[in-house]
Amino acid sequence: MAWLKGIISIVLLTGNTLFWGIPLVTLSLLKLVLPFHPVQRQLLKCLNRVASLWITTNNLWIRHWLKPDWHISLPDTLSRDRHWLVIANHRSWTDVFVLLYALHAHLPMPRFFIKRELIWVPILGLAWWALEFPIMRRYSASQLQRRPHLARHDLKATQKLLTHIDRTPVTIYNFAEGTRFTRTKHEQQQSPYQHLLKPRAGGCAQVMTMMGHELSGIIDVTLDYRHGRPRFRDLLCGRSARISLKARQLDIPGWMPGGDYLNDTHYRERFQAWINALWQEKDQQLACTTAS
């Protein structure tokens, strides 16, 4: 009866989204038409509260209806009163729900780097804009080589988020691979990793450039679907099997905050080497899990 469980899960998720979507849309429209900083600060606080309730309600029906077999390991140093950067590998839409399920009670409100196309998702697209998620455009390496100024579009999106970072503590989430893992993408990239795509350093570097001194640390998350199914529909139908989430806190190297990723070649190469080494560790961890 997995299909029936999936239908009920869709009803629960849709109902929860529509219920909290009414105040979310109302507050978002007010934020659009009232461009006064004191008013926008208060509206953002209200939006954060509504979004937090949406996440909490989702976590409740996931816990009591789906009862997933998720193995979660977290450091004991997390705090909702400080800023954090979370870096994770990416397999499917399930990732977002697993991350929020595991971390929402321990970290402040999330801000995900999202693709520009997702702004058109009903209700959620408007909410992501109002909550000031950094909205990124996707450019190929050849496009950036021909027109380097395009990279500044993403920089401006990050700047918009970080300009208002003093309003309330936030957790910035970045799926460094930039897209979901598939075997086809893995082969097209000729990825040097067995279980991962190549990471992109730009998003993390922008955060470090602009607010590295404000962050309490980097939370490195490895999502392991080796014994489960990554597809979102499998989660909704209660067939995701075992998923492992392992998080650890990394100290921020002293050279990282305040660098210039776009214009400083040495800094860019150093940052790329750092994230490549991090990805190598992830890949080895996933390989060991698979072997066991």
C-alpha positions as CSV (number, residue, x, y, z in Angstrom):
1,M,0.0,0.0,0.0
2,A,2.9,2.3,-0.6
3,W,1.0,4.3,-3.2
4,L,-1.7,5.1,-0.6
5,K,0.9,6.2,1.9
6,G,2.3,8.4,-0.8
7,I,-1.0,10.0,-1.6
8,I,-1.6,10.8,2.1
9,S,1.9,12.2,2.4
10,I,1.2,14.5,-0.6
11,V,-2.0,15.6,1.0
12,L,-0.2,16.4,4.3
13,L,2.6,18.2,2.6
14,T,0.3,20.2,0.3
15,G,-2.1,21.0,3.2
16,N,0.7,22.2,5.4
17,T,2.1,24.4,2.6
18,L,-1.2,25.9,1.8
19,F,-2.0,26.5,5.5
20,W,1.2,28.4,6.2
21,G,1.3,29.7,2.6
22,I,-1.5,32.1,3.4
23,P,0.4,34.2,6.0
24,L,3.7,33.7,4.0
25,V,2.2,35.2,0.8
26,T,0.5,38.0,2.8
27,L,3.7,39.0,4.5
28,S,5.7,38.6,1.3
29,L,3.3,41.0,-0.5
30,L,3.6,43.5,2.3
31,K,7.3,43.2,2.1
32,L,7.1,44.0,-1.7
33,V,4.9,47.1,-1.3
34,L,6.4,48.5,1.9
35,P,10.1,49.1,1.2
36,F,10.9,50.8,4.5
37,H,13.8,49.2,6.4
38,P,12.2,49.2,9.9
39,V,9.0,47.6,8.5
40,Q,11.0,45.1,6.4
41,R,13.0,44.0,9.4
42,Q,9.8,43.2,11.3
43,L,8.2,41.5,8.3
44,L,11.3,39.4,7.9
45,K,11.1,38.3,11.6
46,C,7.4,37.3,11.0
47,L,8.3,35.5,7.8
48,N,11.0,33.6,9.6
49,R,8.6,32.5,12.3
50,V,6.0,31.3,9.8
51,A,8.6,29.4,7.8
52,S,9.9,27.8,11.0
53,L,6.4,26.6,11.8
54,W,6.1,25.2,8.3
55,I,9.3,23.2,8.8
56,T,8.3,22.1,12.3
57,T,4.9,20.8,11.1
58,N,6.6,19.0,8.2
59,N,9.0,17.3,10.6
60,L,6.0,16.2,12.8
61,W,4.3,14.3,10.0
62,I,7.5,12.9,8.7
63,R,8.4,11.6,12.2
64,H,4.9,10.2,13.1
65,W,3.6,9.2,9.6
66,L,6.6,8.2,7.5
67,K,8.7,7.1,10.5
68,P,11.8,7.0,8.4
69,D,14.9,5.0,9.2
70,W,17.3,7.9,9.3
71,H,20.6,7.7,11.1
72,I,21.6,11.2,12.2
73,S,24.9,12.1,13.8
74,L,25.4,15.8,14.9
75,P,28.1,17.6,16.8
76,D,27.1,18.9,20.3
77,T,28.4,22.5,19.6
78,L,25.5,23.7,17.4
79,S,23.6,26.8,18.4
80,R,20.5,28.7,17.1
81,D,22.0,32.0,18.2
82,R,24.9,32.1,15.8
83,H,25.6,32.2,12.1
84,W,26.6,29.0,10.3
85,L,27.6,27.7,6.8
86,V,26.4,24.2,6.0
87,I,28.1,22.4,3.1
88,A,26.5,19.2,1.8
89,N,26.5,16.8,-1.1
90,H,23.3,16.6,-3.1
91,R,21.3,13.6,-4.4
92,S,17.6,14.6,-4.6
93,W,14.8,16.8,-3.2
94,T,14.8,14.4,-0.2
95,D,18.1,16.1,0.9
96,V,16.3,19.3,1.9
97,F,13.8,17.4,4.1
98,V,16.5,15.3,5.7
99,L,18.6,18.3,6.5
100,L,15.8,20.3,7.9
101,Y,14.6,17.3,9.9
102,A,18.0,16.8,11.4
103,L,19.2,20.4,11.9
104,H,16.2,22.7,12.3
105,A,16.0,22.3,16.1
106,H,19.8,22.9,16.4
107,L,20.5,25.8,14.0
108,P,18.8,29.1,13.1
109,M,16.6,29.7,10.1
110,P,17.9,28.2,6.8
111,R,18.9,30.1,3.7
112,F,19.5,27.9,0.6
113,F,21.3,28.8,-2.5
114,I,18.5,28.2,-5.1
115,K,18.5,28.1,-8.8
116,R,16.7,31.0,-10.5
117,E,14.2,28.7,-12.2
118,L,12.8,27.7,-8.8
119,I,11.5,31.2,-8.1
120,W,8.5,30.3,-10.2
121,V,7.4,27.5,-7.9
122,P,3.9,28.5,-6.6
123,I,3.9,30.0,-3.1
124,L,7.4,28.8,-2.3
125,G,9.0,30.9,-5.0
126,L,7.5,34.1,-3.5
127,A,8.4,33.0,0.0
128,W,12.0,32.3,-1.0
129,W,12.3,35.8,-2.4
130,A,10.8,37.4,0.7
131,L,13.0,35.3,3.0
132,E,16.0,36.6,0.9
133,F,17.3,33.3,-0.2
134,P,20.3,33.9,-2.6
135,I,18.9,33.2,-6.1
136,M,21.6,32.0,-8.4
137,R,21.9,31.7,-12.2
138,R,23.6,28.8,-13.8
139,Y,26.4,29.4,-16.3
140,S,28.6,27.0,-18.0
141,A,32.4,27.3,-17.9
142,S,32.4,28.4,-21.5
143,Q,29.9,31.1,-20.8
144,L,31.9,32.4,-17.9
145,Q,35.1,32.3,-20.0
146,R,33.5,34.4,-22.7
147,R,31.7,36.8,-20.4
148,P,33.4,36.8,-17.0
149,H,31.2,39.6,-15.7
150,L,28.3,37.1,-15.5
151,A,29.8,35.7,-12.3
152,R,29.0,39.0,-10.6
153,H,25.3,38.2,-10.9
154,D,25.6,35.5,-8.3
155,L,27.9,37.7,-6.2
156,K,25.1,40.3,-6.0
157,A,22.6,37.7,-5.0
158,T,24.8,36.7,-2.1
159,Q,25.5,40.3,-1.2
160,K,21.8,41.0,-0.9
161,L,21.5,38.2,1.7
162,L,24.6,39.1,3.6
163,T,23.8,42.9,3.7
164,H,20.9,42.1,6.0
165,I,22.7,39.3,8.0
166,D,22.7,41.4,11.2
167,R,19.0,41.2,11.4
168,T,18.8,37.7,12.8
169,P,21.0,34.6,13.0
170,V,20.8,32.4,9.8
171,T,22.2,29.1,8.5
172,I,23.4,29.3,4.9
173,Y,23.1,26.0,3.1
174,N,25.1,25.2,0.0
175,F,24.9,22.1,-2.1
176,A,28.4,22.6,-3.4
177,E,28.0,20.3,-6.4
178,G,25.4,22.7,-7.8
179,T,23.1,20.0,-9.0
180,R,21.8,16.6,-8.0
181,F,24.0,13.5,-8.5
182,T,23.2,11.2,-11.4
183,R,25.4,8.6,-13.1
184,T,25.0,10.5,-16.4
185,K,26.2,13.8,-14.9
186,H,29.0,11.9,-13.1
187,E,30.2,10.5,-16.5
188,Q,29.8,13.8,-18.3
189,Q,31.9,15.6,-15.7
190,Q,34.5,12.8,-15.6
191,S,34.3,13.3,-11.9
192,P,37.4,12.1,-10.0
193,Y,35.1,11.0,-7.1
194,Q,33.4,7.6,-7.1
195,H,30.2,8.8,-5.3
196,L,30.2,12.6,-5.9
197,L,30.1,15.2,-8.5
198,K,32.8,17.9,-8.7
199,P,32.2,20.6,-6.1
200,R,31.9,24.3,-7.0
201,A,33.8,26.6,-4.6
202,G,32.2,30.0,-5.7
203,G,29.2,30.0,-3.4
204,C,31.1,29.1,-0.3
205,A,33.9,31.5,-1.2
206,Q,31.4,34.4,-1.5
207,V,30.0,33.7,1.9
208,M,33.5,33.6,3.4
209,T,34.5,36.7,1.6
210,M,31.6,38.7,3.0
211,M,30.8,37.2,6.4
212,G,33.6,34.7,7.2
213,H,34.4,36.7,10.4
214,E,30.7,36.4,11.5
215,L,30.4,32.7,11.1
216,S,30.8,30.4,14.1
217,G,32.0,27.6,11.9
218,I,31.3,25.3,8.9
219,I,29.0,22.3,9.2
220,D,30.2,19.6,6.8
221,V,27.3,17.2,6.1
222,T,27.6,13.9,4.3
223,L,24.3,12.4,3.1
224,D,24.6,8.7,2.5
225,Y,22.0,6.9,0.4
226,R,24.0,3.8,-0.2
227,H,21.4,1.6,1.6
228,G,18.3,3.6,0.6
229,R,16.5,5.3,-2.3
230,P,17.2,9.0,-2.9
231,R,14.0,9.7,-4.9
232,F,11.6,12.1,-3.3
233,R,8.6,10.0,-4.2
234,D,10.2,7.0,-2.4
235,L,10.3,9.2,0.8
236,L,6.6,10.2,0.4
237,C,5.7,6.5,-0.1
238,G,7.7,5.4,3.0
239,R,10.2,3.5,0.8
240,S,13.4,5.6,1.3
241,A,15.0,2.8,3.5
242,R,18.0,3.7,5.6
243,I,19.6,7.2,5.0
244,S,22.6,8.3,7.0
245,L,23.4,12.0,7.8
246,K,26.7,12.7,9.4
247,A,27.6,16.3,10.4
248,R,30.8,17.7,11.8
249,Q,31.9,21.2,12.7
250,L,35.0,22.5,10.9
251,D,37.0,25.5,12.1
252,I,37.3,28.3,9.5
253,P,41.0,28.6,8.4
254,G,42.5,32.0,9.1
255,W,43.2,32.7,5.4
256,M,39.6,32.1,4.3
257,P,37.5,35.2,5.5
258,G,37.7,38.4,3.5
259,G,39.4,36.9,0.4
260,D,38.6,37.9,-3.2
261,Y,37.6,34.7,-5.1
262,L,36.8,36.5,-8.3
263,N,40.0,38.5,-8.7
264,D,42.7,36.8,-6.6
265,T,44.0,33.8,-8.5
266,H,46.0,32.5,-5.5
267,Y,43.0,32.7,-3.2
268,R,40.8,31.0,-5.7
269,E,43.2,28.1,-6.2
270,R,43.6,27.7,-2.5
271,F,39.9,27.7,-1.9
272,Q,39.3,25.2,-4.7
273,A,42.1,22.9,-3.3
274,W,40.4,23.1,0.2
275,I,37.0,22.1,-1.1
276,N,38.4,19.4,-3.3
277,A,40.2,17.9,-0.3
278,L,36.9,18.0,1.6
279,W,35.2,16.2,-1.2
280,Q,37.9,13.6,-1.3
281,E,37.2,12.9,2.4
282,K,33.5,12.6,1.8
283,D,34.0,10.2,-1.1
284,Q,36.3,8.0,1.0
285,Q,33.6,8.0,3.8
286,L,30.9,7.0,1.3
287,A,33.2,4.3,-0.1
288,C,33.8,2.8,3.3
289,T,30.1,2.8,4.1
290,T,29.4,1.0,0.8
291,A,32.1,-1.6,1.5
292,S,30.7,-2.3,4.9
